[in-house]
Amino acid sequence: MKTREMDLIQKTIDYKFRNRHLLQQAFVRRSYSEENGGENNEVLEFIGDKAIDLVVIKTMMKRFGQITNGDYREFKTKYQEGKFTDIKKDLVEGKMLARCIDKLGFNKYLILGKGDIKQNVQDEDSVKEDLFEAIVGAVAIDSNWNLDDIEEVVKMMLDFNDYFGNNRFDDEIDYVGEIQKWSQKNNDELPDYTFYESYNGFRCTLKLEGVYYNFNGEGKSKSGARYLAAKEAYEYLDDQDMLFNLKDEIGEADYDRAINQLQELYQKGYINEPVYSFEEEKDNNGNSIWICRCHIDGIECDFYNESSSKKEAKKDTAYEMLFFILEGYSPYEEADLEEDFD
């Protein structure tokens, strides 16, 4: 791993490794160590998994628990054990940790063996989950099990304020994630965040390569300050017409690739998961007619198409849904308008 990459990763999680080899080890998959020797990140994953649990439990208890002021100073919580189990499960589930790695952009730095490279495992949720845990495990060892250091890193990587709804600011834009994507697409690198203590908590300064303006945010937590700095950067780029759109990610709608293009948008977090359902009917001659429906939560329209081929019905429907997402209307509406014009 290059020195610049290590520096950016450390800045992003706001932790400076005493032993930088541990940071590199967190990114080494077993496939690479089997081919080239050395250690991999599997034991670090195990350590990180347990450390994350501890931080999540501590965070929940600080947020929802307190010592009573009565005759018996007991520990009282807002919720019962079952509710806390559900919250913890949400916070540490594989998809959640994988989304955090997507937001941070760290999976591109994974050190893989030839088989892993061929299979593009860096895009798999389970691999990204492993990486999240391994980084935390590396911090645990490097800090000599300092809980404060571990807790700060987990909070930088897993935004508790965002999960509990205190840092959404009544909008749904993931500013940190959007700036991450912009920086990687335009500069092929991570955004450069720097943190400082301030009177009210923390101040964050964000620098983007090629943008001659620094963006700042201030909040009670580092993640809150980072959010505001990213929000300022996003609004500046938007105002300057420097943001990219979905076509920059996947290109124009392609009929033959529409199913995969929709899946790519889902995996990158732009849309919810496409759900396809099928019904079979018979024509007058008893031949099968397949009707495919595509639904995506958050998209105002569902689309239906029919064909004698189940596969073609799905491709037709995926293409219509994709075209609608990219253009705002159905491709078949456009065809109708052209016919009317002719």
BELHU-V771065 format. One record per backbone hydrogen bond with DSSP energy under -0.5 kcal/mol. CO is the residue of the C=O (numbers start at 1). NH is the residue of the N-H. E is the energy in kcal/mol with one decimal. If there is no record, write none. Layout:
<<CO/NH/E> <CO/NH/E>>
This chain:
<<2/6/-2.2> <3/7/-2.5> <4/8/-2.3> <5/9/-2.3> <6/10/-2.5> <7/11/-2.2> <8/12/-2.3> <9/13/-2.1> <10/14/-0.8> <10/15/-1.9> <15/17/-0.6> <18/20/-0.7> <19/22/-1.4> <19/23/-0.7> <20/24/-1.9> <21/25/-2.5> <22/26/-1.6> <24/27/-1.7> <25/28/-1.5> <27/29/-0.6> <27/111/-3.2> <28/41/-2.3> <29/32/-0.9> <29/33/-1.7> <30/34/-2.6> <31/35/-1.0> <32/36/-2.4> <33/37/-2.4> <41/45/-2.0> <42/46/-1.7> <43/47/-2.3> <44/48/-2.9> <45/49/-2.6> <46/50/-1.5> <47/51/-2.2> <48/52/-2.8> <49/53/-1.6> <50/54/-1.8> <51/55/-2.2> <52/56/-2.8> <53/57/-2.6> <54/58/-2.6> <55/59/-2.5> <56/60/-2.4> <57/61/-2.4> <58/62/-2.2> <59/63/-1.8> <60/64/-2.7> <61/65/-1.7> <64/78/-2.6> <66/76/-3.2> <71/73/-0.7> <72/74/-1.8> <74/68/-3.1> <74/76/-0.6> <76/66/-2.5> <80/83/-0.5> <80/84/-1.8> <81/85/-2.3> <82/86/-1.8> <83/87/-2.4> <84/88/-2.7> <85/89/-2.2> <86/90/-2.2> <87/91/-2.2> <88/92/-2.1> <89/93/-1.1> <93/97/-2.1> <94/98/-2.6> <95/99/-2.4> <96/100/-1.8> <97/101/-2.0> <98/102/-2.3> <99/103/-2.5> <100/104/-2.3> <101/105/-2.3> <101/106/-1.1> <105/108/-0.6> <106/109/-2.2> <107/110/-1.4> <110/112/-0.7> <111/29/-2.4> <113/117/-2.3> <114/118/-2.3> <115/119/-1.7> <116/120/-0.6> <116/121/-1.8> <117/120/-0.9> <120/123/-1.7> <121/124/-2.0> <124/128/-2.0> <125/129/-2.7> <126/130/-2.1> <127/131/-2.0> <128/132/-2.3> <129/133/-2.2> <130/134/-2.5> <131/135/-2.4> <132/136/-1.8> <133/137/-2.5> <134/138/-2.5> <135/139/-2.0> <136/140/-2.3> <137/141/-1.9> <138/142/-2.6> <139/143/-2.6> <140/145/-3.5> <141/144/-1.6> <145/147/-0.8> <146/150/-2.3> <147/151/-3.0> <148/152/-2.2> <149/153/-2.1> <150/154/-2.5> <151/155/-2.3> <152/156/-1.7> <153/157/-2.0> <154/158/-3.2> <157/159/-0.6> <158/160/-1.2> <159/163/-1.8> <160/164/-2.8> <161/166/-1.8> <161/167/-1.0> <162/165/-0.9> <168/171/-1.7> <173/175/-1.4> <174/178/-2.8> <175/179/-2.6> <176/180/-2.0> <177/181/-2.3> <178/182/-2.4> <179/183/-2.6> <180/184/-2.2> <181/185/-2.5> <182/186/-2.7> <183/187/-2.5> <183/188/-0.6> <183/189/-0.9> <184/188/-0.9> <191/193/-0.9> <192/207/-2.4> <194/205/-2.8> <196/203/-3.1> <198/201/-0.9> <201/198/-2.2> <202/219/-2.4> <203/196/-2.7> <204/217/-2.0> <205/194/-2.2> <206/215/-2.3> <207/192/-1.8> <208/211/-2.2> <210/212/-0.6> <211/213/-1.8> <215/206/-3.3> <217/204/-3.2> <219/202/-3.1> <221/225/-2.1> <222/226/-2.6> <223/227/-2.3> <224/228/-1.8> <225/229/-2.0> <226/230/-2.6> <227/231/-2.4> <228/232/-2.2> <229/233/-2.1> <230/234/-2.8> <231/235/-2.5> <232/236/-1.9> <233/237/-2.7> <234/238/-2.6> <235/239/-2.3> <236/240/-1.9> <237/242/-3.4> <237/243/-0.7> <238/241/-1.4> <245/248/-1.2> <245/249/-0.6> <246/249/-0.9> <246/250/-2.0> <247/251/-2.3> <253/255/-0.5> <254/257/-0.8> <254/258/-1.0> <255/258/-0.7> <257/261/-2.8> <258/262/-2.5> <259/263/-1.9> <260/264/-2.2> <261/265/-2.1> <262/266/-2.0> <263/267/-2.7> <264/268/-1.8> <265/270/-2.4> <265/271/-0.9> <266/269/-1.6> <275/295/-2.5> <277/293/-2.8> <279/291/-3.0> <281/289/-3.3> <283/286/-2.0> <287/283/-2.4> <289/281/-2.8> <290/292/-0.5> <290/307/-2.2> <291/279/-2.1> <292/305/-1.8> <293/277/-2.1> <294/303/-1.6> <295/275/-2.5> <296/299/-2.3> <297/272/-0.6> <303/294/-2.3> <305/292/-2.9> <307/290/-3.2> <308/310/-0.5> <309/313/-2.2> <310/314/-1.8> <311/315/-2.2> <312/316/-2.8> <313/317/-2.0> <314/318/-2.8> <315/319/-2.5> <316/320/-2.0> <317/321/-2.4> <318/322/-2.8> <319/323/-2.7> <320/324/-2.0> <321/325/-2.2> <322/326/-2.3> <323/327/-2.9> <323/328/-0.5> <324/328/-2.2> <330/334/-1.4> <331/335/-1.7> <332/336/-2.1> <333/337/-2.3> <334/338/-2.1> <335/339/-2.1> <336/340/-2.3> <337/341/-2.1> <338/342/-2.2>>
